[in-house]
Each structure stands twice: as structure tokens, then as C-alpha cells.
């Protein structure tokens, strides 16, 4: 039986084993997918030991996505631009990596939420690993304008610079802004910071939301509740990151197994579980 895992620190909270077990059952695949805790200073050793033991690949969660990208000898263009990876495949010709977070987010917004990105004004809050993983696919979805708002301007500028040619090719006005004044009346606002995880307040003013805007937090469950409540108070439609989680997992599953699962029933089952824990 082919073996996979999600590697992180912490990692036991991850719903990835449940998601991939559902994908495997749906597509008739036989695999073993589990949690794998890595020491904070031991990701490389943990991943290599897992691969040497005959595993086929792994997902990577915080805080190891930058290390995962560095370990791979072959990288997809979106992983290369992000300089971070959440998916490794242990191929004999060299480790292959991808970052499926962005395509997962785009599919959740456009398919599951039914909101078009093309031609819209989008605000991406943050310039860390989460934001880096989604910026490329967001640009490829063709918004009219995409602003990256971050506390540290240099970090946002470096991220935008890596994506400047992609934005030019897709006709997207790509820029940066400070958190305290990122602009007003965006159609879609995406929180890619750790503010929800840390229990901190929403890092941007409510004026960023136009009435009826879509406000997405990449977190899900209780951690996303303050952001969703903030969105509702300002007349926006809040959405957490559960759909993104399922969609990015489906992209990883396809890269490993060559089969693309139907995400709708898996997302529905997971949503019932998460809502039941409130």
C-alpha cells in the first residue's frame, strides 16, 4: 500500500488524513495517509527518513513550506514563484514539489462560492508563506487589480516583484499597500496572515470591503470566526478556508495518483463535522 503523510509542527489538528481517505475511497485507490510530526529543526531529516522508508510523497504544512521547496530538485512554476511548497512527490529521478494552495483557493472562490475573480478588485492581506502560495494563481484568474497589503513593505515588494511578469502577461494591475491604508471598496478580500490563528484582530480597516464583497479567511473553524464576524458587520459575505483546504488536497491527490476526485461530497462532509464542533 502506497504511503503518504502530512508533515508539520503541530500537525495532529490537520484534517488531511480524513480528506485523502475519502478521496481514495471515492476513486478506488489504495493508500495509507497519516500525520507525521517533525521537530522544528528536523524537517529535512523527517522527510528524508519517510521517503527512504518507501513513502511516495507528502503534504507539508506550517512551518516547513519554505524548506520543502528548497529540498525539491524539480519545481512547478507556481511553486517556484512562491518559493514555498506544500506538496512533495518522492520520484526516483528527484523530488518534485508543487504549491497547490493557490489553485485550491481559486477553485473554492470561483466554483464552490460561485464568485468570479476575473475583472474584480482583489485585496490580499499578508506577504508570508500563505500569501506567497496563492498570489500566482490569483493573478492567473485575471482580476483587474490585485493589491498586497502587508506590515513590512520590503517583504510585500519582494513577493510582488517575483510575480510582476505574470501580472503583466495577464493584464493585472499588481501593487502593494500598507495595512493601515490598503484602499477601499474591494470586491474580494483574502486574509493570508496569521491574525486568526493568533486570535488577533483583523489587520485592515472595514473600508476595504464594498457592500456584498466576499471576505475569505484562509483559516477555518473557530479561528476564522472573528474575521467572518467582522465581514458580516461590514455588509460582506464571509467564507472560511475549509473549501480551500479540500480543493488544494484534491490537486495534491491528482499529482500523486493521476485521479481527480469529486470535492463536493468531501467538502460537505467536512463542513458538517466542523460546524458540529462549534
C-alpha positions in Angstrom: 0.0 0.0 0.0 1.4 3.4 -1.0 2.2 5.6 1.9 1.7 9.4 2.3 1.6 11.8 5.2 1.2 15.4 6.2 4.3 16.8 7.9 4.1 19.7 10.2 4.6 21.1 13.7 2.0 20.9 15.1 0.2 18.5 12.8 -2.4 16.4 14.8 -5.1 19.1 14.1 -4.8 18.5 10.3 -7.8 17.1 8.6 -5.7 15.9 5.6 -5.7 12.2 6.5 -9.5 12.2 6.6 -9.7 14.1 3.3 -7.4 11.8 1.5 -9.0 8.7 2.9 -12.3 10.0 1.4 -10.6 10.8 -1.9 -9.1 7.3 -2.0 -12.4 5.6 -1.3 -14.2 7.7 -4.0 -11.6 6.9 -6.7 -10.9 3.3 -5.8 -7.3 4.0 -4.7 -5.4 2.1 -2.1 -3.2 4.2 0.1 -2.1 4.9 3.7 -2.1 8.6 4.7 -1.3 9.8 8.2 0.0 12.6 10.4 3.8 12.9 10.8 5.1 15.3 13.4 8.5 16.8 12.7 10.8 18.6 15.2 11.0 22.3 14.4 14.7 21.8 13.5 14.3 18.4 11.8 12.1 18.7 8.8 14.7 17.6 6.3 15.6 14.5 8.3 12.0 13.7 8.9 11.0 13.9 5.2 14.1 12.0 4.0 13.5 9.2 6.5 9.9 9.0 5.4 11.0 8.8 1.7 13.8 6.3 2.4 11.2 4.1 4.1 9.3 3.7 0.8 6.8 6.5 1.0 5.6 8.1 -2.2 5.0 11.7 -1.1 3.8 14.1 1.5 1.9 17.3 2.1 3.7 20.0 4.1 2.1 22.4 6.5 3.5 25.2 8.7 6.2 26.0 9.3 8.0 23.9 6.7 6.8 25.0 3.3 9.9 27.0 2.5 12.2 24.1 3.5 10.1 21.7 1.4 10.6 24.0 -1.7 14.4 24.0 -1.1 14.6 20.2 -0.8 13.0 19.6 -4.2 15.1 19.4 -7.4 12.1 19.8 -9.7 9.5 22.5 -9.1 6.3 23.6 -10.8 6.2 27.3 -11.9 3.8 28.2 -9.2 6.0 26.7 -6.5 9.0 28.4 -8.0 7.3 31.8 -7.8 6.0 31.2 -4.3 9.4 29.9 -3.1 7.3 27.6 -0.9 5.8 24.1 -1.4 3.0 22.2 0.3 3.3 19.0 -1.8 6.3 16.7 -2.4 6.5 13.7 -4.6 9.4 11.4 -4.0 10.2 10.4 -7.6 13.2 8.3 -8.4 14.6 11.0 -10.7 14.5 13.6 -8.0 12.0 15.1 -5.6 9.2 17.1 -7.2 7.3 19.9 -5.5 4.2 22.0 -6.1 2.2 24.6 -4.2 -1.5 23.7 -4.5 -2.7 26.3 -2.1 -3.4 29.0 -4.7 -5.3 26.8 -7.2 -7.3 25.4 -4.2 -8.3 28.9 -3.1 -9.2 30.0 -6.7 -11.4 26.9 -7.2 -13.1 27.4 -3.9 -13.9 31.0 -4.7 -14.9 30.5 -8.3 -16.6 27.1 -8.2 -17.7 26.5 -4.6 -18.6 30.1 -3.7 -19.6 30.9 -7.3 -17.8 34.3 -7.3 -15.8 35.3 -10.4 -12.3 36.7 -9.9 -11.9 37.9 -13.5 -12.2 41.7 -13.7 -12.5 42.2 -10.0 -10.5 44.3 -7.5 -8.8 41.9 -5.0 -7.0 42.7 -1.7 -4.6 40.0 -0.4 -3.6 40.7 3.2 -0.2 39.4 4.1 3.1 38.6 2.3 4.2 35.5 4.2 4.1 31.8 3.2 0.3 31.7 2.9 0.1 34.7 0.7 3.1 33.6 -1.4 1.4 30.3 -2.2 -1.8 31.9 -3.6 -0.6 35.1 -5.4 0.3 33.4 -8.7 -3.0 31.5 -9.2 -4.9 34.6 -8.2 -3.2 36.6 -10.9 -3.8 33.9 -13.4 -7.6 34.1 -12.6 -7.5 37.6 -14.2 -8.6 40.2 -11.7 -8.5 43.8 -12.9 -6.3 44.8 -9.9 -4.7 42.9 -7.0 -3.2 44.7 -4.0 -0.9 43.0 -1.5 -1.1 44.7 1.9 1.5 43.9 4.5 3.0 45.3 7.6 6.5 45.1 6.1 6.8 46.8 2.8 10.0 45.1 1.8 8.5 41.7 2.1 5.5 42.6 0.0 7.7 44.3 -2.6 9.8 41.1 -3.0 6.7 38.9 -3.4 5.2 41.3 -5.9 8.5 41.5 -7.8 8.6 37.7 -8.3 5.1 37.9 -9.9 5.4 41.1 -11.9 5.9 39.4 -15.2 3.0 37.1 -14.6 0.8 40.1 -13.8 1.9 41.9 -16.9 1.1 38.8 -19.1 -2.4 38.6 -17.6 -3.1 42.3 -17.7 -3.4 42.6 -13.9 -2.6 45.8 -12.1 -0.4 44.4 -9.2 0.7 46.6 -6.4 1.4 46.9 -2.7 -0.1 49.0 0.2 0.3 49.4 3.9 -2.1 47.6 6.2 -3.4 50.8 7.7 -4.4 52.3 4.3 -4.7 49.5 1.7 -7.5 51.1 -0.3 -11.3 50.9 -0.3 -14.3 49.0 -1.7 -12.6 45.8 -2.9 -14.7 43.1 -4.4 -12.8 40.3 -2.8 -10.6 40.5 0.4 -8.5 37.5 1.4 -6.8 37.2 4.8 -3.5 35.4 4.4 -2.0 36.5 7.7 -1.7 34.6 11.0 -4.1 37.0 12.7 -6.9 34.5 13.0 -4.5 31.8 14.3 -3.1 34.1 16.8 -6.5 35.4 18.0 -5.6 38.9 16.9 -7.9 41.5 15.4 -8.5 41.9 11.7 -5.4 43.8 10.5 -7.2 46.1 8.0 -10.0 48.7 8.3 -13.5 47.9 7.3 -13.4 50.3 4.4 -11.6 47.7 2.3 -15.0 45.9 1.9 -17.6 47.1 -0.5 -21.2 46.1 0.3 -21.7 42.5 -0.7 -17.9 41.8 -1.1 -16.6 38.3 -0.5 -14.2 38.1 2.5 -12.2 34.9 2.7 -10.0 33.8 5.7 -7.6 31.0 4.8 -8.2 29.6 8.3 -11.3 27.6 9.1 -13.2 26.6 12.2 -13.2 28.6 15.4 -10.0 30.5 14.4 -11.8 32.1 11.4 -14.9 33.2 13.4 -13.6 36.8 14.3 -12.8 37.5 10.7 -16.2 36.2 9.5 -18.0 38.2 12.1 -16.0 41.3 11.1 -17.0 40.7 7.5 -20.7 40.4 8.4 -20.6 43.7 10.4 -19.4 45.5 7.3 -22.0 44.0 5.0 -19.7 41.5 3.3 -20.1 37.7 2.8 -17.7 35.8 4.9 -16.1 32.5 3.9 -13.5 30.4 5.8 -10.7 28.3 4.4 -12.3 24.8 4.6 -13.1 24.7 0.9 -9.6 25.8 0.0 -8.3 23.0 2.2 -10.3 20.4 0.3 -9.5 21.8 -3.1 -5.8 22.1 -2.6 -5.8 18.5 -1.3 -7.5 17.3 -4.5 -4.8 18.9 -6.5 -2.1 17.1 -4.5 -4.0 13.8 -4.8 -4.1 14.2 -8.6 -0.4 14.9 -8.7 0.3 11.7 -6.7 -2.4 9.4 -8.1 -3.4 10.7 -11.5 -7.0 10.7 -10.5 -9.1 13.8 -9.8 -11.7 13.3 -7.0 -15.1 15.0 -6.7 -14.6 17.5 -4.0 -18.2 18.5 -3.3 -19.2 15.5 -1.1 -15.9 15.6 0.8 -16.4 19.3 1.5 -20.0 18.8 2.5 -19.0 16.0 5.0 -16.1 18.1 6.4 -18.4 21.1 6.8 -20.8 19.1 8.8 -18.0 18.0 11.1 -16.5 21.4 11.6 -19.9 23.1 12.2 -20.8 20.3 14.6 -17.8 21.3 16.8 -19.0 24.8 17.3 
